[in-house]
Amino acid sequence: MRIEDVLVAVDFSQNSLRAIEFALSLVGRDGDVYLLHVIDSDFAERLSQEGFDELDSAIAKMRENAEQRLRKILDSLPAERPKVETMTVVGKPFVEILRVANDLDFQVIVVGVRGRRGKDVEELIFGSTAEKVVRASRIPVICVPDVV
């Protein structure tokens, strides 16, 4: 199977940066790699409820920050590479990753994963974003682990 397009979930962690490198190695120069950052709508709502910012303003600031960081990633990539595009959406991260992968008909999803250390209670009960994507995806998902 020749991989021509890959969706990479980016949360700006070291693991997601490693996932970008891995995705670029999967696709030939004529392929496409899409970097997707999801602004967690639940997190933005909590910020608003706690009085830090109005919801729309908080999302706008997070979007601006994410797009700036994605541009910085693009600028750091080698010139000899597949076409790389970026997207920023708002929602529940695992839901949006699956929706974008389905809507744009990607062949593969690549996500960075952390080891089991330092999990919070919510993650222990409900699972990580990567685990949810793996369980629900109808296309292959490649999980890139952290460096041990």
N, C-alpha and C positions, 0 to 999 in steps of 0.2 A: 504494500500500500504506500502510495506516495502522498505525503502530507503537504497540502497547499495552503491551508489557512488554520491558524491557531488563535484561540482566545486565551489571554493570560490575565488572571485576576491579580490586581496590584493593590496592596495595602501599604506599600512603602516600607515594609519590614525587609530585613536582609534576606529572608527566605523568598519573598516575592521578587526581589531583585535577582536572586539566583534562578528563579523560575523564568524570568525574562531571558536570561542567558541561555537556559536550556531550550526554551521555545525557539529562539533564533537558530540554534543548532539543528532543530528538527526540520526546518523549512528551507527550501532552496532559495536562491536569490530572486526567483520569479514568484515566490510565495508572499503571503500576507500574514503579519502578526498584529493582532489588536490587543492593546493594553487597556483593560477595563478597571476603573476605580469606582467603587460603590460607596456613596455617602450614606451611612447608616441612618435611616429616617428615625429609628427609635432613639438613637443617641442625640440627634438634633432635637427631637421632641423633649427629651429629658433636660437638655440645656435650656430650652425655652421655659419649661415648667419650673426650673430652679432659678429663673430670673436672670440668667446670663445674657440672653439675647432673644429678640423676637425670632420665631421659627424661620420666616423667610430670610431674614438677615443672617441668621446662623448658617443656613444652607448656602446662601450666596457666598459667604466668607469661606466656608469649607470647600465649595466648588472652585473658587478662585485659587485657593491654596493648592488643591489637588491638581488643577490644570497647570499651575506653575511648576509643581514638582514633576508632573508627567513631561512637560517641555524640557526640564533639566535632564531627565532620563533620556529622552530622545536625542538631545544634544551630546550626551556622553557615549552614544552607541557608535560603533565603527561605521565608516562610510560603506564598506563592502558588506551589505546585509540585505535581507528581504525588506519589502515595504513595511513600515511600522506606522500604525494609526493609533490614536488614543480616543477613549470615550470616558465620560464621567456621567453617572446616573445616580438617582436618589431612590432608596428603597431598602429592603432587607437584603443584605449582601448575597446570601446563597440563592434567594429567589431571583434577583436581578442577573446574577451570573448565568443561571439556567435559562432565564428568559432571553437574554441577549444571544446566548449560544444557539438557542432554538430559532429565534427570529431571523438571525443572520446566517443560519445553516453552517456553523463551524464544524470542522472534522474532529477537532480535539480541543479540550480545555486543559490548561496547565495552571496548577496552583502550588504555592509554596506551603509547606506544613512545618509546624514546630513539633518538637518532641513532647513527651507527656509531662515534662517538668513544668511547674508553675501554673497549672490549669486552675482557673477560677471555678467557683461552684456552678455557675450557669453553664460553662463549657462541659463540666463533668456530667451534668444532668442532660443537657440537650445536644451535646456534641459540637465540634468546631464547624466553622463555615465549610472547610474542605471536606469534612466527613459528610455533611449534608449534601454537598454537590456530588460527591462520589455515589452516595446512596440513590439520589434522584435523577442523575443524568442518564440520558439515552445515547450519549456519545462517549467515547473513551475520555477518561480523566487521568492525567499524569500528575502525581503528587511528588514534588521535589522537596526532599527533606532538608532540614538545617544541617550545618556542618557540625560534626561531632567533635 
